[in-house]
Amino acid sequence: MTMNPDFAAPHIAILGGGPGGYEAASVAASLGAQVTIVERAGLGGSAVLTDVVPSKTLIATSDLMTRVEEAAAALGLRFDTDNGAPLTRSALRADLKVVNDRLLGLARQQSADIRAGLEGQGVRVVLGSGSLVDPHTIEALTADGTERIVADAVIVAVGAHPRELPTARPDGERILNWAQIYSLDELPDELIVVGSGVTGAEFASAYNGLGSKVTLISSRDRVLPGSDTDAAELLEKVFERRGVRVLSRSRAESVERTGDGVAVTLGDGTKVTGSHCLLCVGSIPNTDGIGLKEAGVALTESGHIKVDGVSRTSVPSVYAAGDCTGVLALASVAAMQGRIAVAHILGDQVTPLNLDHVASNIFTSPEIASVGATEADVAAGRIAGDVVTLRLKSNARAKMRNTTDGFVKIISRKGSGTVIGAVVMGSNASELIFGLAMAVEQKLHVDDVANTYAVYPSLSGSLAEAARRLHVHM
């Protein structure tokens, strides 16, 4: 059947229910548009069901175990049933089935909450696989048959899926991608993680914290090659202290099962063996076979949808948001792209996407959060700036928590003193970065940050202290 919209109100059809899609749907509904969203797996998309929500829940469990192990003795925690013995890793055990059941349950609940919220706003949710028939029509294959949805504008937010290597095909048992890893009932004895980008580093950190022996294979000189150098180097030191084996400048050529384990063959012929292998080698946009080329939507060589700053594609009535655009693979960016698309479609106030102000976080232990300009930009002469780095080990609250790893780094524009970038590494860095992200977004002076009252004692006090060290006496 064909659903014809009531053109008394603009009709927006959205293909994909991840952050880009559901945020767009929510904003469009709040602005009075008719909205239909087509999603094949469940609202929230892979971000909620198989990626962000599950992985960060796993990481939260791992981080708690790590903090207990490293701080318990120093903080005076003992087991009464163990003759006052210190609380150690040997006394802790992760029940992976319980951990995974919990995180998958949370993901399903989050998905259900998103759907309920959208339907409460009047959004029509269609569960099925969709494709573009033309620039104004989505065809959805549902359990009840085929349905055509005609709209004034279409937003494509179909996300991406894990990339695979021809010589390392996941089997869901011993060789896994990040969407399959939650099917394990028992903790891997020896986990080999292939890929040292954000996803690889996060899982290496998490499974090390849960108790696996972890080997991280990196084709680059160091882990997190695109991140702040100080943060990446400190993380490698933390990994070394906690027993993570990092093989840098080592490219995985193939992965094969060896009965009750796996063997990873490196470029030099060396074999690395373990019980399981997790592949974290990038992602591929879900843009193939959904009618984009037929509708005239331009794609990049990698298959990503080409978009401009207001999420427009090469076709006037078709917009796109999220990982399928290849702009920046962050749920927050996908959501912003979706909101911007709706504002542009409906003629609301719109500000083009500005990636210079995007705050991001790497959920390793410790976390690494960043926003804006980098110290590398200053060192290369691309930006004239001043940089101050303040180690958290001097922070009173950090001492109370027995936290020694981490720092605050603030970058200000030389001459004006405007905050243009920052890095925070440490516990809860994802929360601490918000104040500095606001400073970057609102073009605040370092004195504005320095003169803002911070709770004492608090980790956020180091933000103000770092800003004070960038004050220029006039």
Secondary structure as UniProt FT lines:
FT   STRAND          2..3
FT   TURN            7..8
FT   STRAND          11..15
FT   HELIX           19..30
FT   TURN            31..32
FT   STRAND          34..39
FT   TURN            43..44
FT   HELIX           45..49
FT   HELIX           52..75
FT   HELIX           80..82
FT   TURN            83..84
FT   HELIX           89..91
FT   HELIX           96..120
FT   TURN            121..122
FT   STRAND          124..134
FT   TURN            135..136
FT   STRAND          137..142
FT   TURN            143..144
FT   STRAND          145..150
FT   STRAND          153..156
FT   STRAND          160..162
FT   TURN            166..167
FT   STRAND          175..177
FT   TURN            178..180
FT   HELIX           181..183
FT   STRAND          190..194
FT   HELIX           198..210
FT   STRAND          213..217
FT   TURN            225..226
FT   HELIX           229..242
FT   STRAND          245..247
FT   TURN            248..249
FT   STRAND          252..257
FT   STRAND          262..266
FT   TURN            267..268
FT   STRAND          271..274
FT   STRAND          276..279
FT   STRAND          283..285
FT   TURN            288..289
FT   TURN            292..296
FT   TURN            301..302
FT   TURN            309..310
FT   TURN            316..317
FT   STRAND          318..320
FT   HELIX           323..325
FT   HELIX           331..346
FT   HELIX           355..357
FT   STRAND          359..362
FT   STRAND          367..372
FT   HELIX           375..379
FT   TURN            380..381
FT   STRAND          385..391
FT   HELIX           392..394
FT   HELIX           396..400
FT   TURN            401..402
FT   STRAND          407..413
FT   TURN            414..416
FT   STRAND          418..426
FT   TURN            427..428
FT   HELIX           429..441
FT   TURN            442..443
FT   HELIX           446..450
FT   TURN            459..460
FT   HELIX           461..468
FT   TURN            469..470
//
